[in-house]
Amino acid sequence: MAAMLAKVDEVALPLELIAVDDCSSDATLEILHQEACKRPHMRVFHHPTNRGKGAAIRTALAQATGDIVLIQDADLEYDPLDYYELVRPIMEGRIDVVYGSRFMGRHTGMYFWNAVGNKGLTFLTNFLFNCWISDMETCYKVMRTDVMRSLNLVSNDFRIEAEITSQIVRKGYRIYEVPISYLGRTYEEGKKMHPKYGFLTVWALLRLRLLGRP
């Protein structure tokens, strides 16, 4: 956590940091408060029960005051130095939504079956919603704050990724992809992705296409 925030500090952009602790069982919340004391532009929020990534994103979104929202996981699989390329098309007024693609950039540490699963879910997204992207499951989803708020997100867990993408496309926004660097964690280092998330995402994508909700 502290290492990731230190990397974010290297980014020479005006940033508002909103951290959400999703009822961690370790010292994460205490560390976040300590880190926030060093940064006047950082605020910390806490869920008293574990609710999932989607709920954490929705909590942070409700508190955002900036013009652009960028989602950042707590580990260092993704490099904050990619922020410049991620926000540039939006700041230039060329596009409203930017995704950072791991499959277009430099990457290492991704397991074969994780890559196959990601590509399969991305293919299904493209097929169901008539779009053409290379990395639906990327953490780096960046867009104007008003665009993200217009999505009316409801997912609590990892299905938030599918919901964000489907709602963006349904509303007629184009997704602009830029290559990013990716240094995947090993399972020994704490990677938690499980095949069940893939099946849940497939079901969510089908429901989103047929019913408009996950």
C-alpha positions as CSV (number, residue, x, y, z in Angstrom):
1,M,0.0,0.0,0.0
2,A,2.7,2.5,1.0
3,A,4.8,1.5,-2.0
4,M,1.9,2.1,-4.3
5,L,1.1,5.5,-2.8
6,A,4.8,6.5,-3.1
7,K,4.6,5.7,-6.9
8,V,1.4,7.8,-7.2
9,D,3.3,10.7,-5.5
10,E,5.8,10.6,-8.4
11,V,3.0,11.6,-10.8
12,A,3.1,15.3,-11.6
13,L,-0.6,15.8,-12.0
14,P,-3.1,17.4,-9.7
15,L,-4.6,14.4,-7.9
16,E,-7.4,13.8,-5.4
17,L,-6.7,10.4,-3.7
18,I,-9.8,8.5,-2.4
19,A,-8.9,5.3,-0.6
20,V,-11.6,2.8,0.4
21,D,-10.8,0.1,3.0
22,D,-13.2,-2.8,2.4
23,C,-13.2,-4.1,5.9
24,S,-9.6,-5.4,5.8
25,S,-8.6,-8.0,8.4
26,D,-5.1,-6.7,8.7
27,A,-3.6,-3.2,9.5
28,T,-4.6,-1.7,6.1
29,L,-7.0,0.9,7.6
30,E,-4.4,2.1,10.1
31,I,-1.7,2.3,7.4
32,L,-4.1,4.3,5.2
33,H,-4.8,6.8,7.9
34,Q,-1.1,7.2,8.5
35,E,-0.5,7.8,4.8
36,A,-3.4,10.2,4.6
37,C,-1.8,12.3,7.4
38,K,1.2,12.9,5.0
39,R,-1.1,13.9,2.1
40,P,-3.7,16.7,2.4
41,H,-5.2,15.6,-0.9
42,M,-6.0,12.1,0.4
43,R,-9.1,10.9,2.1
44,V,-9.9,7.5,3.6
45,F,-13.2,5.7,3.8
46,H,-14.0,2.4,5.5
47,H,-16.7,-0.3,5.0
48,P,-17.6,-1.9,8.3
49,T,-18.3,-5.2,6.4
50,N,-16.6,-6.7,3.4
51,R,-18.7,-5.7,0.3
52,G,-16.3,-6.2,-2.7
53,K,-14.5,-4.1,-5.3
54,G,-17.6,-2.8,-6.9
55,A,-18.9,-1.4,-3.6
56,A,-15.5,0.2,-3.0
57,I,-15.6,1.9,-6.4
58,R,-19.1,3.2,-5.8
59,T,-18.1,4.6,-2.4
60,A,-15.1,6.4,-3.9
61,L,-17.1,7.7,-6.8
62,A,-19.7,9.3,-4.5
63,Q,-16.9,11.3,-2.9
64,A,-15.0,12.3,-6.0
65,T,-14.8,16.1,-6.8
66,G,-12.4,16.0,-9.7
67,D,-13.3,16.1,-13.5
68,I,-11.7,12.7,-14.3
69,V,-12.0,9.4,-12.4
70,L,-9.2,6.8,-12.5
71,I,-9.4,3.4,-10.7
72,Q,-6.2,2.2,-9.0
73,D,-5.8,-1.2,-7.2
74,A,-3.8,-1.2,-4.0
75,D,-0.9,-3.4,-5.3
76,L,1.8,-2.5,-7.8
77,E,0.6,-4.7,-10.7
78,Y,-0.2,-1.4,-12.5
79,D,2.2,1.5,-12.9
80,P,0.9,5.0,-11.9
81,L,3.4,6.5,-14.3
82,D,1.0,5.4,-17.0
83,Y,-1.5,8.0,-15.8
84,Y,-0.1,10.6,-18.2
85,E,-1.1,8.6,-21.3
86,L,-4.4,7.5,-19.7
87,V,-5.7,11.0,-19.0
88,R,-4.2,12.8,-22.0
89,P,-6.9,12.0,-24.6
90,I,-9.6,13.1,-22.1
91,M,-7.8,16.3,-21.1
92,E,-7.4,17.1,-24.8
93,G,-11.1,16.7,-25.3
94,R,-10.7,14.0,-27.9
95,I,-12.6,11.2,-26.0
96,D,-14.5,10.6,-22.8
97,V,-13.4,7.1,-21.8
98,V,-9.9,5.5,-21.8
99,Y,-8.9,2.0,-20.9
100,G,-5.3,0.9,-20.2
101,S,-4.7,-2.3,-22.1
102,R,-2.3,-4.9,-20.6
103,F,-2.3,-6.8,-23.9
104,M,-1.1,-3.8,-26.0
105,G,1.8,-2.9,-23.7
106,R,4.7,-4.4,-21.7
107,H,3.7,-7.1,-19.3
108,T,5.0,-10.0,-17.3
109,G,3.7,-12.4,-14.6
110,M,0.3,-13.1,-16.2
111,Y,-0.5,-16.8,-16.0
112,F,-1.5,-18.5,-19.3
113,W,-5.0,-19.5,-18.1
114,N,-5.6,-16.0,-16.6
115,A,-4.7,-14.5,-20.0
116,V,-7.0,-16.9,-21.8
117,G,-9.8,-16.2,-19.4
118,N,-9.3,-12.4,-19.8
119,K,-9.3,-12.7,-23.6
120,G,-12.4,-14.9,-23.5
121,L,-14.3,-12.4,-21.4
122,T,-13.2,-9.6,-23.6
123,F,-14.2,-11.5,-26.7
124,L,-17.7,-12.1,-25.2
125,T,-18.0,-8.4,-24.3
126,N,-17.1,-7.4,-27.9
127,F,-19.6,-10.0,-29.3
128,L,-22.5,-9.1,-27.1
129,F,-22.1,-5.3,-27.2
130,N,-20.7,-4.7,-30.6
131,C,-17.5,-3.1,-29.5
132,W,-13.8,-3.8,-30.1
133,I,-11.4,-3.6,-27.1
134,S,-8.5,-5.8,-26.1
135,D,-8.8,-5.8,-22.3
136,M,-12.2,-5.5,-20.7
137,E,-11.0,-6.6,-17.2
138,T,-8.2,-4.0,-16.9
139,C,-8.1,-2.1,-13.6
140,Y,-7.2,1.1,-15.5
141,K,-10.6,2.4,-16.5
142,V,-10.5,6.2,-16.8
143,M,-13.3,8.6,-17.7
144,R,-14.9,11.9,-17.0
145,T,-16.5,11.8,-13.6
146,D,-19.9,12.8,-14.9
147,V,-19.8,9.9,-17.4
148,M,-19.1,7.3,-14.7
149,R,-21.8,8.7,-12.4
150,S,-24.3,8.4,-15.3
151,L,-23.8,4.6,-15.4
152,N,-25.8,4.0,-12.1
153,L,-23.6,1.1,-11.1
154,V,-25.0,-1.6,-8.7
155,S,-22.4,-4.4,-8.7
156,N,-20.6,-5.1,-5.5
157,D,-17.9,-7.6,-6.6
158,F,-15.6,-8.1,-9.6
159,R,-18.6,-8.0,-11.9
160,I,-18.3,-4.3,-11.7
161,E,-15.8,-4.5,-14.6
162,A,-18.4,-6.0,-16.9
163,E,-21.0,-3.6,-15.7
164,I,-18.9,-0.5,-16.3
165,T,-18.0,-1.6,-19.9
166,S,-21.5,-2.7,-20.9
167,Q,-23.1,0.5,-19.6
168,I,-20.4,2.7,-21.3
169,V,-21.1,1.0,-24.7
170,R,-24.9,1.1,-24.2
171,K,-24.7,4.8,-23.7
172,G,-22.9,5.3,-26.9
173,Y,-19.4,6.2,-25.5
174,R,-16.4,5.0,-27.4
175,I,-13.6,3.3,-25.4
176,Y,-10.1,4.5,-26.4
177,E,-7.3,2.1,-25.4
178,V,-3.7,2.9,-24.6
179,P,-0.9,0.4,-23.9
180,I,0.1,0.1,-20.2
181,S,2.8,-1.8,-18.4
182,Y,1.7,-4.7,-16.2
183,L,3.7,-6.7,-13.6
184,G,1.4,-9.4,-12.4
185,R,1.6,-10.9,-8.9
186,T,2.0,-14.6,-8.3
187,Y,-0.4,-16.6,-6.2
188,E,2.3,-16.8,-3.5
189,E,2.3,-13.0,-3.5
190,G,-1.4,-12.8,-2.9
191,K,-3.1,-13.0,-6.3
192,K,-6.7,-14.1,-5.6
193,M,-8.4,-14.6,-9.0
194,H,-10.4,-17.8,-9.1
195,P,-12.1,-19.5,-12.1
196,K,-15.5,-18.9,-10.4
197,Y,-15.0,-15.1,-11.1
198,G,-14.9,-15.9,-14.8
199,F,-18.2,-17.9,-14.7
200,L,-19.8,-15.1,-12.7
201,T,-18.7,-12.5,-15.2
202,V,-20.0,-14.6,-18.1
203,W,-23.4,-14.8,-16.4
204,A,-23.3,-11.0,-15.6
205,L,-22.4,-10.2,-19.3
206,L,-25.4,-12.2,-20.5
207,R,-27.7,-10.6,-18.0
208,L,-26.4,-7.1,-18.9
209,R,-27.0,-7.8,-22.6
210,L,-30.5,-9.3,-22.1
211,L,-31.8,-7.5,-19.0
212,G,-29.6,-4.4,-18.8
213,R,-28.5,-5.3,-15.2
214,P,-25.9,-7.8,-13.8
